């Protein structure tokens, strides 16, 4: 029976999330972190108007917009609805994370079924979820489908864990998990097209790994008898390969069934077969020609095309030249350098960097204590590592963003929790219970690499002949002995009395809780810092929202802005105004170019209005002949009417 206190902890954090999230939505009402938000809102608006064909996009998946559409059809503000839906998704994210944490008990309880570690395991659970809560709140501020994708893939991962339990000594059920995996992954594809290559590689790859494990342990018959299997801790229930193959085929069929309608609609719209165009754009973005420069950055692009209305990013793949790293040797070398830089870039993400650091420490402690992982535990950790490798590997091929690795962060937390639970169940942290009846202690059974090794342990000898059980034990050594020369009373014991190894192990036992506390503090600090950074420009957008009535002159016009270096919220603001006022956003011109070339490109493209951010020093020289229509000195925004002369 599972530990009920863990369920109480899960319920407690769910209630805490609900209590916090309501005022959190109100306090972050005007937080905008990415211009991608407004593409999904435009799609939701098209769906609410019945324009299903127009809503299909090669770059922006439709899943999150479908959830927003009913509320927008009722007249609710799209940004507010997006925040509420993201908060609700965050609740399910927390719930699924809790379920996976609870499920880890299925993989480790076989180690010590009745060992009294429930209270400490509950404490570790409490700490782990405390780290997760602010992290999920920070995720809800990113109004993109990445949180929905993370939630669905956590659900998918929870179901895939059943495939590991098929091999378990403690749970020998043979679940039909394939159709569930296909269903959830199919829904995730509607949330983000990246799910399709991920599911194909992950689901097929993991099923293949399980088939190989099944073949290696049973068809090969490498052990002489059942007793040898037991001694080597390899007693796994025999399963039929047909069960794994059936789940694989059913899962792939259900996944294809759900994905096909969207793929057909998209291919019909684009006039060629396509599962999504985001890969084409992302590869073009990292090409030597663009050198990571986003569309509309330092260039003006006419957004009026067959598939776009307001700006080029409605279908960005239409405005770039496709690129392949295999076109030439120089392109391949350039791409290899880019992949190496992606690894470095990943390490700049504080949350991921700190999580990896503590995972390395935990793994080193496993090696230090010589803890033998059981098959259930190997399968669990193997699945988590394989999932993180496949999921991260796909994103590493393009320019990375921190939100792309949210699933990896959850996997890291789960593995960190699981390793801590293994320590508890093997008495690596708790003192071992006393041995009874001449048996070796639990620590000896689990910490020694050779079952015949008796280092630091002496089994109780059988009773001597002629000595009754009530007789006092024989004394082989005196109760006290003179102190050894040169050894003070405060010195740690020598090797014969426990030794430096015992002293070091006890010391590490004491600092292990400190490691957990440090990990908790750092990861919570990272999450809170992310929230502070995301909400730092909230007053700016709130002020911009209040000025919307004064900016009605921009509605339906051609608009350009300047690009201020490292002030990314200005790009968000330009797209936010585009969404609210429905003007044509042609792009941005870098401030340096404005100083050198003036408004030449704006004149050539017949721009109606120019929005100027934080550069009052060029107004006199560049905009002296243009008409000022709006200015806010506090937030440093100025708008000029371009006469084209």
C-alpha positions in Angstrom: 0.0 0.0 0.0 1.3 3.4 -1.0 2.2 6.0 1.6 -0.9 8.1 2.3 1.1 11.0 3.5 2.5 11.6 0.0 -1.1 11.9 -1.3 -1.8 14.4 1.5 1.3 16.4 0.4 0.1 16.3 -3.2 -3.4 17.6 -2.2 -1.8 20.3 -0.1 0.3 21.6 -3.0 -2.7 21.5 -5.3 -4.6 23.6 -2.9 -1.7 26.0 -2.5 -1.5 26.3 -6.3 -5.1 27.2 -6.6 -4.9 29.8 -3.8 -1.8 31.4 -5.3 -2.8 31.3 -9.0 -6.0 33.4 -8.7 -4.2 36.6 -7.4 -1.2 35.7 -9.6 -3.3 36.1 -12.8 -4.5 39.5 -11.6 -1.0 40.7 -10.6 0.5 39.6 -13.9 -2.4 40.7 -16.1 -0.2 42.9 -18.4 2.8 40.6 -18.5 3.9 39.9 -22.1 7.0 37.9 -22.7 7.0 37.0 -26.4 5.5 38.2 -29.6 4.6 34.6 -30.5 1.6 35.0 -28.2 -0.3 37.1 -30.7 0.0 34.6 -33.6 -1.9 32.1 -31.5 -4.5 34.7 -30.6 -5.0 35.6 -34.3 -5.6 32.0 -35.1 -8.1 31.7 -32.2 -9.9 34.7 -33.5 -10.1 33.2 -37.0 -11.5 30.0 -35.5 -14.1 31.9 -33.6 -15.2 33.5 -36.8 -15.5 30.2 -38.6 -12.4 30.8 -40.8 -11.0 27.3 -40.4 -9.0 27.2 -43.6 -7.3 30.5 -42.8 -6.6 29.4 -39.3 -4.4 26.4 -40.5 -0.8 27.5 -40.2 2.4 25.7 -41.1 4.5 27.4 -38.4 2.0 27.8 -35.5 0.2 24.7 -34.3 -3.5 25.1 -33.6 -4.0 23.2 -30.4 -3.7 26.0 -27.8 -5.8 28.3 -30.0 -8.6 25.7 -30.0 -8.7 26.0 -26.2 -8.9 29.8 -26.4 -11.5 30.0 -29.2 -14.7 29.3 -27.2 -14.0 32.1 -24.7 -13.0 34.6 -27.4 -16.2 33.8 -29.2 -18.0 34.9 -26.1 -16.3 38.2 -26.2 -13.6 37.7 -23.5 -10.2 39.4 -23.9 -7.8 37.0 -25.7 -4.7 37.7 -23.5 -6.6 37.3 -20.3 -8.2 34.0 -21.5 -4.7 32.8 -22.6 -3.4 33.5 -19.1 -6.3 31.7 -17.4 -6.0 28.6 -19.7 -2.2 28.5 -19.1 -2.9 28.6 -15.3 -5.3 25.7 -15.6 -2.8 23.8 -17.7 -0.2 24.5 -15.0 -2.5 22.8 -12.4 -2.6 19.6 -14.6 1.2 19.9 -15.0 1.6 19.9 -11.2 -0.9 17.0 -10.9 0.9 14.9 -13.4 4.3 15.6 -11.9 2.9 14.5 -8.5 1.5 11.3 -10.0 4.9 10.5 -11.5 6.6 11.2 -8.2 4.2 8.8 -6.5 4.7 6.2 -9.2 8.4 6.1 -8.5 7.4 4.1 -5.5 6.5 1.2 -7.8 10.2 1.1 -8.9 11.9 1.4 -5.6 9.7 -0.3 -3.0 10.9 -3.8 -4.1 14.2 -2.9 -2.6 13.0 -2.6 0.9 9.3 -3.2 1.1 8.8 -2.7 4.8 11.6 -0.4 5.6 10.5 2.5 7.8 11.5 5.4 5.5 8.0 6.7 4.8 8.3 9.8 6.9 11.6 10.9 5.3 10.4 10.0 1.8 7.4 12.2 2.5 9.8 15.0 3.5 11.8 14.6 0.2 8.5 14.7 -1.7 7.5 17.9 0.1 10.8 19.6 -0.8 10.7 18.4 -4.4 7.2 19.8 -5.0 8.1 23.0 -3.2 10.8 23.5 -5.9 8.3 22.8 -8.7 5.6 25.2 -7.6 7.3 28.5 -8.4 8.7 26.9 -11.6 5.3 26.1 -12.9 4.0 29.6 -12.0 6.8 31.1 -14.1 5.9 28.8 -17.0 2.3 30.1 -17.0 3.6 33.6 -17.8 4.9 32.3 -21.2 1.8 32.6 -23.4 2.9 29.9 -25.8 1.9 26.2 -26.3 5.1 25.0 -24.7 3.4 24.5 -21.3 0.6 22.5 -23.0 3.2 20.4 -24.8 5.2 19.8 -21.6 2.0 18.7 -19.8 0.9 16.3 -22.5 4.4 14.8 -22.7 4.5 14.4 -19.0 1.2 12.5 -19.3 2.7 10.5 -22.1 5.8 9.7 -20.0 3.6 8.6 -17.1 1.8 6.1 -19.4 5.1 4.9 -20.9 6.3 4.0 -17.4 3.8 1.1 -17.6 6.0 -0.5 -20.1 8.8 -0.6 -17.5 6.5 -2.1 -14.9 5.8 -4.9 -17.3 9.3 -6.1 -16.3 8.8 -5.4 -12.6 9.3 -8.0 -9.9 6.8 -6.2 -7.7 4.1 -5.5 -10.3 3.7 -8.2 -12.9 0.6 -6.8 -14.7 0.8 -6.6 -18.5 -0.9 -3.3 -19.4 -2.1 -2.2 -22.8 -0.5 1.2 -22.8 0.1 1.6 -26.5 -3.3 3.2 -27.5 -3.0 5.7 -24.6 0.5 6.8 -25.7 -0.7 7.3 -29.3 -3.7 9.3 -28.2 -1.8 11.6 -25.9 1.1 12.1 -28.4 -1.5 12.8 -31.1 -3.0 15.6 -29.1 0.5 16.9 -28.4 1.1 17.1 -32.1 -1.8 19.5 -32.4 -0.2 21.6 -29.7 3.2 21.6 -31.4 4.5 19.9 -34.6 7.8 18.9 -32.9 5.9 16.1 -31.2 5.8 14.0 -34.5 9.5 13.4 -34.9 9.9 13.1 -31.1 7.2 10.5 -30.8 8.4 8.4 -33.7 12.0 8.3 -32.4 11.1 8.0 -28.7 8.2 5.5 -28.9 9.7 3.3 -31.5 13.2 3.6 -29.9 12.0 2.7 -26.4 9.9 -0.2 -27.7 13.0 -1.5 -29.5 15.1 -1.2 -26.3 12.5 -3.2 -24.4 12.5 -5.9 -27.0 16.3 -6.2 -26.8 16.1 -6.4 -23.0 13.6 -9.2 -23.3 15.7 -11.1 -25.9 18.9 -10.6 -23.9 17.6 -11.9 -20.6 15.4 -14.8 -21.8 15.9 -15.9 -25.4 19.7 -15.9 -25.0 19.5 -18.0 -21.7 22.8 -16.9 -20.5 22.3 -18.1 -16.9 22.6 -21.8 -15.9 19.6 -21.9 -13.6 17.0 -19.8 -11.8 19.0 -19.7 -8.6 21.8 -17.9 -10.5 19.4 -15.4 -11.8 18.1 -14.7 -8.3 21.6 -14.3 -6.9 22.5 -11.8 -9.7 19.2 -9.9 -9.1 17.9 -10.6 -12.5 14.6 -12.3 -11.7 12.3 -10.5 -14.1 8.9 -11.9 -15.2 9.1 -13.4 -18.7 6.9 -11.5 -21.2 6.0 -12.2 -24.7 7.6 -10.0 -27.4 4.2 -9.9 -29.1 2.9 -7.8 -26.2 5.5 -5.1 -26.9 5.0 -5.2 -30.6 1.2 -5.0 -30.2 1.5 -1.9 -28.1 4.0 -0.4 -30.6 1.7 -0.9 -33.6 -1.4 0.2 -31.8 0.3 3.4 -30.4 1.6 4.3 -33.9 -1.8 3.7 -35.5 -3.7 5.9 -33.0 -1.1 8.6 -33.3 -1.3 8.6 -37.1 -5.1 8.6 -37.0 -5.1 11.8 -34.9 -2.4 13.6 -36.8 -3.7 12.8 -40.3 -6.6 15.4 -40.5 -4.3 18.3 -39.6 -1.5 17.1 -41.9 -4.0 16.8 -44.8 -5.5 20.2 -44.2 -2.0 21.8 -44.0 -0.8 20.0 -47.1 -3.9 21.1 -49.0 -3.4 24.7 -48.0 0.3 24.8 -48.8 -0.1 22.8 -52.1 2.5 20.2 -51.0 2.9 17.6 -48.4 3.9 19.1 -45.0 3.8 18.2 -41.3 4.8 21.8 -40.5 7.1 24.5 -41.7 8.8 25.5 -38.5 11.8 23.3 -39.2 12.4 25.0 -42.6 12.3 28.4 -40.9 14.5 27.5 -38.0 17.2 26.0 -40.2 17.1 29.1 -42.4 17.4 31.2 -39.3 20.8 29.7 -38.3 22.2 29.7 -41.8 25.4 31.8 -42.5 23.3 34.2 -44.6 20.9 35.2 -41.7 23.3 34.5 -38.8 20.5 34.1 -36.3 18.8 37.4 -37.3 15.0 37.1 -36.9 12.7 38.2 -39.6 11.7 41.9 -39.5 14.9 42.6 -37.6 16.6 45.4 -39.4 14.4 44.9 -42.5 11.0 45.9 -43.7 8.8 43.1 -45.2 5.5 43.5 -46.8 3.1 41.3 -44.8 0.3 41.2 -47.4 0.5 37.8 -49.0 -1.8 34.9 -49.8 -1.3 33.5 -46.3 -0.5 36.5 -44.1 -2.4 39.7 -43.2 -0.6 41.7 -40.5 3.1 40.7 -40.3 5.5 38.2 -41.8 5.6 36.0 -38.8 2.2 34.6 -39.5 4.0 32.3 -41.9 7.7 33.0 -41.6 8.9 30.1 -43.8 7.5 32.0 -46.8 10.0 34.8 -46.3 13.3 32.9 -45.9 15.5 30.9 -48.3 15.7 27.2 -47.3 19.2 26.1 -46.1 20.8 22.7 -45.4 24.0 22.1 -43.5 24.8 19.3 -46.0 25.0 21.7 -49.0 28.7 22.0 -48.7 31.7 21.1 -46.5 31.9 24.7 -45.2 28.2 24.6 -44.3 28.6 21.3 -42.4 31.6 22.7 -40.5 29.6 25.9 -39.7 26.8 23.8 -38.4 29.0 21.7 -36.2 30.3 24.9 -34.6 26.7 25.9 -34.1 25.8 22.7 -32.3 28.8 23.1 -30.0 27.6 26.7 -29.2 24.1 25.3 -28.4 25.6 23.2 -25.7 27.2 26.2 -24.2 24.0 28.3 -24.6 22.1 25.6 -22.8 24.4 26.0 -19.8 23.5 29.6 -19.6 20.0 28.6 -18.5 20.4 28.9 -14.7 17.7 26.4 -13.8 19.1 23.7 -16.1 22.7 24.3 -15.1 22.0 24.0 -11.4 19.8 20.9 -11.9 22.5 19.2 -13.9 25.1 20.1 -11.1 23.0 18.4 -8.4 22.3 15.4 -10.5 26.0 14.9 -11.1 26.6 15.1 -7.3 23.8 12.5 -6.6 25.2 10.1 -9.2 28.7 10.4 -7.8 27.3 9.5 -4.3 25.6 6.5 -5.9 29.1 5.3 -7.1 30.7 6.2 -3.8 28.3 4.0 -1.8 28.5 1.3 -4.4 24.7 1.1 -4.6 23.6 -1.6 -6.9 20.5 -0.5 -8.9 17.9 -3.1 -9.4 16.3 -3.8 -12.7 13.2 -1.7 -12.0 15.4 1.2 -11.1 17.6 0.8 -14.1 14.6 0.8 -16.4 13.1 3.9 -14.7 16.3 5.9 -14.9 17.0 4.6 -18.4 13.6 5.8 -19.6 14.1 9.2 -18.1 17.6 9.6 -19.6 16.4 8.3 -23.0 13.4 10.7 -23.0 15.6 13.7 -22.1 18.2 12.7 -24.7 15.7 12.4 -27.6 13.7 15.5 -26.6 16.7 17.7 -26.1 18.5 16.3 -29.1 15.9 17.5 -31.5 15.8 21.0 -30.2 19.6 21.2 -30.2 19.5 21.1 -34.0 18.1 24.6 -34.1 18.4 27.8 -32.1 17.4 27.0 -28.5 15.1 28.8 -26.1 14.8 28.2 -22.4 11.2 27.2 -22.6 12.1 24.4 -25.0 13.6 22.5 -22.1 10.9 22.6 -19.6 10.2 18.9 -20.0 14.0 18.2 -19.3 13.8 20.2 -16.1 10.9 18.1 -14.9 12.7 14.9 -15.8 15.8 16.1 -13.9 13.7 16.8 -10.8 12.1 13.4 -11.0 15.5 11.6 -11.3 16.9 13.7 -8.5 13.9 12.7 -6.3 14.3 9.1 -7.3 18.0 8.9 -6.5 17.2 10.5 -3.1 14.5 7.8 -2.5 17.0 5.1 -3.4 19.4 6.5 -0.8 16.7 6.3 1.8 15.6 2.8 1.0 19.2 1.5 1.0 19.9 3.2 4.4 22.5 5.5 2.8 21.1 8.3 4.8 19.1 6.7 7.6 20.9 4.4 10.1 20.4 0.8 9.3 18.0 -1.3 11.5 19.8 -3.8 13.7 20.4 -7.2 12.3 18.5 -10.2 13.7 19.1 -13.8 14.0 22.6 -13.9 12.5 21.6 -12.3 9.2 23.8 -9.7 7.5 22.6 -6.2 7.8 20.7 -4.6 5.0 23.5 -2.2 4.4 25.9 -5.1 3.8 23.6 -6.7 1.3 23.1 -3.6 -0.8 26.5 -1.8 -0.5 28.9 -4.5 -1.2 29.9 -5.4 -4.7 30.6 -9.1 -3.8 28.1 -11.1 -1.8 31.0 -12.9 -0.1 32.6 -9.7 1.1 32.3 -9.1 4.9 34.1 -5.8 5.1 32.9 -3.8 8.1 30.4 -6.5 9.0 30.7 -9.7 11.1 27.7 -12.0 11.0 26.7 -13.5 14.3 28.4 -16.8 15.0 26.3 -19.9 15.7 25.9 -20.7 19.4 28.9 -22.5 20.9 28.3 -26.1 22.1 27.4 -26.3 25.7 26.5 -22.7 26.0 22.8 -22.0 26.6 21.0 -19.1 24.9 20.5 -17.5 28.3 24.2 -17.5 29.1 26.1 -14.2 28.9 28.3 -13.8 25.8 31.8 -15.0 26.0 34.4 -12.3 26.4 37.1 -12.5 23.8 38.5 -9.1 24.5 38.7 -7.0 27.7 36.2 -4.2 28.1 38.8 -1.6 28.0 42.3 -1.3 26.6 45.0 1.3 27.0 44.8 4.2 24.5 47.0 3.9 21.5 50.1 5.9 21.5 49.8 9.1 19.5 46.0 9.0 19.1 44.0 11.6 21.0 40.5 11.0 22.3 39.1 13.5 19.7 40.7 11.7 16.8 38.5 9.8 14.4 38.7 6.0 14.8 41.4 4.1 13.0 40.8 1.5 10.4 40.5 -1.3 12.8 37.8 0.5 14.8 35.7 1.6 11.8 38.4 3.6 10.1 38.5 6.7 8.0 36.1 5.2 5.5 33.4 4.9 8.1 34.2 8.4 9.3 33.9 9.8 5.8 30.7 7.9 5.1 29.1 9.3 8.3 30.2 12.8 7.3 28.7 12.4 3.8 25.5 11.1 5.4 25.2 14.3 7.4 25.9 16.6 4.4 23.4 14.8 2.2 20.5 16.7 3.6 22.5 19.9 3.2 22.9 19.1 -0.5 19.2 18.7 -0.8 18.6 22.0 1.0 21.1 23.8 -1.2 19.5 22.3 -4.4 16.1 23.4 -3.2 17.2 26.9 -2.4 19.0 27.5 -5.7 16.3 26.0 -7.9 13.6 28.0 -6.1 15.7 31.2 -6.4 16.0 30.5 -10.1 12.2 30.2 -10.5 11.5 33.4 -8.5 14.2 35.2 -10.5 12.5 34.1 -13.7 9.2 35.5 -12.5 10.8 38.8 -11.5 12.4 39.1 -14.9 9.2 38.2 -16.8 7.1 40.7 -14.9 9.7 43.5 -14.9 8.1 45.3 -17.9 4.5 44.9 -16.7 4.0 48.6 -16.0 5.2 49.4 -19.5 2.5 47.3 -21.1 -0.1 48.5 -18.7 0.7 52.0 -19.7 0.6 51.1 -23.4 -2.8 49.5 -22.9 -4.2 52.7 -21.4 -2.9 54.7 -24.4 -4.7 52.5 -27.0 -7.6 55.0 -27.6 -5.0 57.7 -28.4 -3.4 55.5 -31.0 -6.5 54.7 -33.1 -4.9 56.6 -36.0 -2.6 53.6 -36.5 -5.4 51.1 -37.2 -5.0 49.5 -40.6 -1.9 51.5 -41.5 1.6 50.6 -42.5 3.8 50.7 -39.4 7.6 50.4 -38.8 9.6 50.8 -35.6 13.3 51.1 -34.6 15.1 48.2 -33.1 16.7 49.0 -29.8 19.5 46.5 -28.9 18.8 44.2 -25.9 15.4 45.9 -25.3 13.3 42.9 -26.5 10.1 44.2 -24.9 10.0 46.8 -27.6 9.5 44.1 -30.2 6.8 42.6 -28.0 5.2 46.1 -27.7 5.2 46.6 -31.5 3.4 43.3 -32.1 1.0 43.9 -29.2 -0.1 47.2 -30.7 -0.4 45.3 -34.1 -2.8 42.8 -32.4 -4.9 45.5 -30.7 -5.0 48.0 -33.6 -4.7 45.5 -36.5 -2.1 47.6 -38.4 0.4 46.1 -40.9 3.7 45.6 -39.0 6.4 45.8 -41.6 9.4 45.4 -39.3 12.2 47.2 -37.5 15.1 49.3 -38.6 18.2 49.4 -36.3 18.9 52.7 -34.7 22.4 52.8 -36.1 20.9 52.5 -39.7 18.5 55.3 -38.9 21.4 57.6 -38.0 23.2 56.7 -41.2 20.4 56.3 -43.8 17.5 58.2 -42.2 14.1 57.1 -43.3 15.1 56.1 -46.8 13.7 52.5 -46.5 10.5 53.7 -44.8 9.9 56.1 -47.7 10.6 53.4 -50.3 8.0 51.1 -48.7 5.4 53.9 -48.1 5.3 53.5 -44.4 2.5 55.6 -42.8 3.7 55.8 -39.2 7.0 55.2 -37.4 7.2 54.2 -33.7 10.4 55.4 -32.1 11.6 53.8 -28.9 14.1 55.3 -26.4 16.2 57.4 -28.9 15.4 61.0 -28.4 18.9 62.0 -29.6 18.0 61.2 -33.3 14.6 62.9 -33.4 15.9 66.3 -34.4 18.1 65.0 -37.3 16.0 62.2 -38.7 12.4 63.2 -37.9 12.6 66.9 -38.1 10.3 67.0 -41.2 7.8 64.4 -39.8 4.7 65.2 -37.8 4.6 64.2 -34.2 1.3 62.6 -33.2 2.0 60.9 -29.9 4.7 61.1 -27.2 5.2 59.6 -23.7 8.4 60.7 -22.1 8.0 58.4 -19.1 8.1 55.2 -21.2 10.1 56.8 -24.0 7.7 56.1 -26.9 7.3 58.6 -29.8 5.1 58.2 -32.9 5.6 60.2 -36.1 3.4 60.5 -39.2 5.6 59.8 -42.3 4.8 62.1 -45.1 7.2 60.4 -47.6 9.0 63.6 -48.6 
